Amino acid sequence: MTSHVPNGLTPAETAALTRRVTLLSVGAAAVLMSLKLVVWLVSGSVAVMASMADSALDLVASLATFFAVRYAVAPPDREHRFGHGKAEAFASLMQAGLVFASAALIGREAVQRLFDPQPIAREGWAIGVMIVSTFLTLGLVRAQTAVLRKTASVAVSGDRAHYFSDLASNLVALVGIAGTAFLGVAGLDALAGMVIAALLVWGAISVFREAAAQLMDHELPEEARRQIVELMTQDPRLTDVHQLRTRASGPFVHIQMHVDLDPELTLEASHRVIVEAEKRLLAAFPSADILIHADPRGRAEPHGGAFAERADA
């Protein structure tokens, strides 16, 4: 799961990075699909067909991610007071569904060809396009990895997981085609297609879990929660951080908590302490939306509501 730890980037900087890498993803998918379509038509290779079908779905998924990361950074509006960040998670869910569908179609075709093997024509073309595909996919994955070191985009993470599966699929397909071409074992091509289908299912499960965690408002990692408490309590006037709740929403994080303050502080002084604490948090979490409730130390009554105060909160 993508870890929403501090990255020191503003929302605008994060948006610029994700926009560039998703545009690169769309371009790579379009080029690869076109190349594989031509080679599949002249070679009849199941492995190339499987990889081409996957690249076609890659293009659809990459386009969804391309638009999702742009919508996710749109400012809050009247209907979406918490912003639009979860658009990224919905794009990742769509990716997972497309990958599952791709795996099913490829698996069915591979099983049919396993029992009714067909020769591969123009093996050199098939091998060549898989080599090109492997290097292009590797370059894209490296670019996505570099972006993910700086951001916590669940959409880019899902896209990278998809292309990691593609990278493995390309290598498996290359082995299958080469084995069929040079060893004369037609079944290797179909077996390669079956392995590709299995890899796609595994990648889809990973993408689904990550997107579901964000949609279900999973807490930020413990590392990030500990840092929040440490930053808050740097001011000795502010103690006992409790009811800390965090969640990720695309490129943004939402942080809310209760803190204890000296009850003798004036309202203005209390406000100043809270604002200074918010600034410390924003220095580490520039894309955070922060809500802090102040309690008078030793005099506060337990809070009720749907999520009433608990000892383990």
C-alpha positions in Angstrom: 0.0 0.0 0.0 1.2 3.5 -0.8 2.6 5.1 2.3 1.4 8.7 2.9 4.4 9.9 4.7 5.7 13.4 4.4 7.2 14.2 1.0 7.8 18.0 1.4 5.9 18.8 -1.8 3.1 21.2 -2.2 -0.1 20.1 -3.9 0.9 22.0 -7.0 4.3 20.3 -7.2 2.7 16.9 -6.7 0.1 17.6 -9.4 2.8 18.6 -11.9 4.7 15.4 -11.3 1.7 13.1 -11.6 0.4 14.9 -14.7 3.7 14.4 -16.5 4.1 10.8 -15.6 0.5 9.9 -16.5 0.9 11.6 -19.9 4.0 9.5 -20.4 2.0 6.4 -19.5 -0.7 7.2 -22.1 1.9 7.7 -24.8 3.8 4.5 -24.0 0.6 2.4 -23.9 -0.5 3.8 -27.3 2.8 3.1 -29.0 3.0 -0.4 -27.5 -0.5 -1.4 -28.4 0.0 -0.2 -32.0 3.3 -2.1 -32.4 1.9 -5.3 -30.9 -1.3 -5.2 -33.0 0.7 -5.1 -36.2 3.0 -7.9 -35.2 0.2 -10.1 -33.9 -1.7 -9.7 -37.2 1.4 -10.9 -39.2 2.6 -13.6 -36.7 -0.5 -15.0 -35.1 1.4 -15.4 -31.7 -0.9 -16.0 -28.7 1.7 -14.4 -26.4 1.9 -11.3 -28.6 -2.0 -11.2 -28.8 -2.1 -11.5 -25.0 0.4 -8.7 -24.6 -1.4 -6.6 -27.2 -4.8 -7.0 -25.4 -3.1 -6.1 -22.2 -1.6 -3.0 -23.8 -5.0 -2.0 -25.1 -6.4 -2.1 -21.6 -3.3 -0.3 -20.4 -4.2 2.6 -22.7 -7.8 2.7 -21.3 -6.5 2.5 -17.7 -3.8 5.1 -18.3 -6.3 7.5 -19.8 -8.5 7.1 -16.7 -5.5 7.7 -14.5 -4.5 10.7 -16.7 -7.9 12.4 -16.1 -8.2 11.2 -12.5 -5.0 12.8 -11.2 -6.1 16.1 -12.8 -9.6 15.9 -11.3 -8.2 14.8 -7.9 -6.3 18.1 -7.4 -9.4 20.3 -8.1 -10.1 22.5 -5.1 -13.1 21.7 -2.9 -16.5 22.9 -4.1 -20.0 23.2 -2.8 -20.7 19.5 -3.3 -17.3 18.2 -2.3 -16.1 20.0 0.8 -13.3 17.5 1.3 -12.0 17.9 -2.2 -11.8 15.4 -5.1 -8.8 13.3 -4.1 -10.5 10.0 -4.1 -10.9 10.2 -7.8 -7.5 8.6 -7.9 -8.7 5.6 -5.9 -11.7 5.1 -8.2 -9.3 5.1 -11.2 -7.2 2.4 -9.5 -10.4 0.3 -9.0 -11.2 0.6 -12.7 -7.7 -0.5 -13.5 -8.0 -3.5 -11.3 -11.3 -4.5 -13.1 -9.8 -4.1 -16.5 -6.8 -6.2 -15.5 -9.0 -9.0 -14.3 -11.0 -8.9 -17.5 -7.8 -9.0 -19.5 -6.5 -12.0 -17.5 -9.7 -13.9 -18.1 -9.7 -13.4 -21.9 -6.0 -14.1 -22.2 -6.3 -17.3 -20.1 -9.2 -18.6 -22.1 -7.3 -18.0 -25.4 -4.1 -19.6 -24.0 -6.0 -22.7 -22.9 -7.6 -23.1 -26.3 -4.2 -22.8 -28.0 -2.6 -25.2 -25.5 -4.9 -28.0 -26.8 -4.9 -26.7 -30.4 -1.4 -25.3 -30.9 -0.8 -23.0 -33.9 2.6 -22.2 -35.5 4.0 -18.7 -35.2 4.7 -16.8 -38.4 7.4 -14.2 -38.6 8.9 -15.1 -35.3 11.6 -12.4 -35.6 8.9 -9.7 -35.7 7.3 -11.2 -32.6 10.6 -11.4 -30.7 11.5 -7.9 -31.8 8.3 -6.2 -30.7 8.5 -7.9 -27.3 12.1 -6.6 -26.8 11.0 -3.1 -27.7 8.0 -3.5 -25.4 10.2 -4.6 -22.5 12.6 -1.7 -22.8 9.8 0.9 -23.2 7.9 -0.6 -20.2 11.0 -0.6 -18.1 11.6 3.0 -18.8 8.1 3.9 -17.9 8.2 1.9 -14.6 11.5 3.7 -13.7 9.8 7.1 -14.3 6.8 6.1 -12.2 9.0 4.9 -9.4 10.8 8.2 -9.4 7.5 10.1 -9.0 6.3 7.8 -6.3 9.4 8.5 -4.3 8.2 12.1 -4.1 4.5 11.7 -4.1 1.9 9.3 -2.6 -0.4 9.1 -5.6 -2.5 5.9 -5.4 -3.4 6.3 -9.1 0.2 6.4 -10.2 1.0 3.5 -7.8 -1.8 1.4 -9.4 -0.6 2.3 -12.8 3.0 1.3 -11.9 1.7 -2.0 -10.5 0.0 -2.6 -13.7 3.1 -1.9 -15.8 5.2 -4.0 -13.4 2.9 -6.9 -14.4 3.4 -5.9 -18.0 7.1 -6.0 -17.7 7.0 -9.5 -16.3 4.4 -10.4 -19.0 6.7 -9.1 -21.7 9.6 -11.2 -20.5 7.4 -14.4 -20.2 6.0 -13.8 -23.7 9.5 -13.3 -25.1 10.6 -16.6 -23.6 7.5 -18.4 -24.9 7.9 -17.0 -28.5 11.7 -17.7 -28.6 11.1 -21.2 -27.3 8.5 -21.9 -29.9 10.6 -20.4 -32.7 13.9 -22.0 -31.9 12.9 -25.2 -30.1 9.9 -25.9 -32.2 7.6 -26.5 -29.2 4.4 -24.8 -30.1 2.9 -25.2 -26.6 5.4 -22.8 -25.1 3.6 -19.9 -26.6 0.3 -20.8 -25.1 1.9 -21.6 -21.7 3.5 -18.1 -21.8 0.0 -16.7 -22.3 -1.3 -18.6 -19.2 1.6 -17.3 -17.1 0.8 -13.7 -18.2 -2.8 -14.2 -17.2 -1.7 -15.3 -13.7 0.6 -12.4 -13.4 -2.2 -10.0 -14.3 -4.5 -11.4 -11.7 -1.8 -11.0 -9.0 -1.2 -7.4 -10.1 -5.0 -6.6 -10.1 -5.3 -7.9 -6.5 -2.5 -5.6 -5.4 -4.1 -2.6 -7.1 -7.5 -3.4 -5.7 -6.2 -3.7 -2.1 -4.5 -0.3 -2.3 -7.5 1.5 -3.7 -9.9 -0.1 -1.3 -7.8 0.9 1.7 -8.0 4.6 0.6 -11.7 4.4 -0.2 -12.3 2.9 3.3 -10.4 5.7 5.0 -7.6 3.6 6.2 -5.3 5.3 8.8 -2.0 6.7 7.7 1.0 4.6 8.6 2.1 4.5 12.2 5.3 6.3 11.3 3.3 9.3 10.0 0.9 9.2 13.1 3.9 9.2 15.5 5.4 12.2 13.6 2.1 14.1 13.9 2.1 13.6 17.7 5.7 14.6 18.0 5.2 17.8 16.0 2.1 18.7 18.0 3.8 18.2 21.4 6.9 20.2 20.6 5.1 23.1 22.4 4.9 22.3 26.1 1.7 24.2 26.4 0.0 21.6 24.2 -0.3 18.1 25.6 -2.2 14.8 25.4 -3.0 14.5 21.7 -6.0 12.2 21.5 -8.7 11.1 19.1 -6.2 11.4 16.3 -7.8 10.5 13.0 -6.1 10.5 9.7 -6.9 9.4 6.2 -5.6 9.8 2.7 -7.6 11.2 -0.3 -5.6 11.0 -3.4 -2.8 13.6 -3.1 -4.2 15.0 0.1 -4.3 13.8 3.7 -6.9 14.8 6.3 -5.8 15.1 10.0 -8.0 15.8 12.9 -7.4 15.5 16.7 -8.1 16.8 20.2 -5.4 18.4 22.3 -5.2 19.6 25.9 -4.3 23.2 26.7 -3.9 25.1 29.9 -7.5 26.2 30.8 -6.1 29.5 32.1 -4.9 30.5 28.6 -7.0 33.2 26.9 -9.0 32.4 23.8 -6.5 34.4 21.7 -3.5 32.7 23.3 -5.0 29.3 22.7 -5.7 30.2 19.1 -2.1 31.2 18.6 -0.9 27.9 20.1 -3.1 25.9 17.7 -2.1 28.0 14.6 1.6 27.5 15.4 1.0 23.7 15.7 -0.8 23.7 12.4 2.2 25.4 10.8 4.5 22.7 12.1 2.3 20.0 10.7 2.0 21.8 7.3 5.8 22.0 7.0 5.9 18.2 7.1 2.5 17.5 5.4 2.1 20.4 2.9 -1.0 18.8 1.4 -2.8 18.3 4.7 -6.2 19.5 5.7 -6.0 19.9 9.5 -8.7 20.2 12.2 -7.6 20.6 15.8 -10.1 20.7 18.7 -8.7 22.3 22.0 -9.8 20.9 25.4 -9.2 22.6 28.7 -6.7 20.3 30.5 -8.3 18.5 33.4 -11.7 20.1 32.9 -12.9 18.6 29.6 -15.9 16.3 29.5 -15.8 13.2 27.4 -17.1 13.8 23.9 -20.0 11.9 22.4 -21.3 11.5 18.9 -21.2 8.8 16.4 -17.4 8.3 17.1 -17.4 8.8 20.8 -14.1 9.2 22.6 -12.5 5.9 23.6 -9.4 5.1 25.6 -7.6 3.5 22.6 -8.2 6.5 20.3 
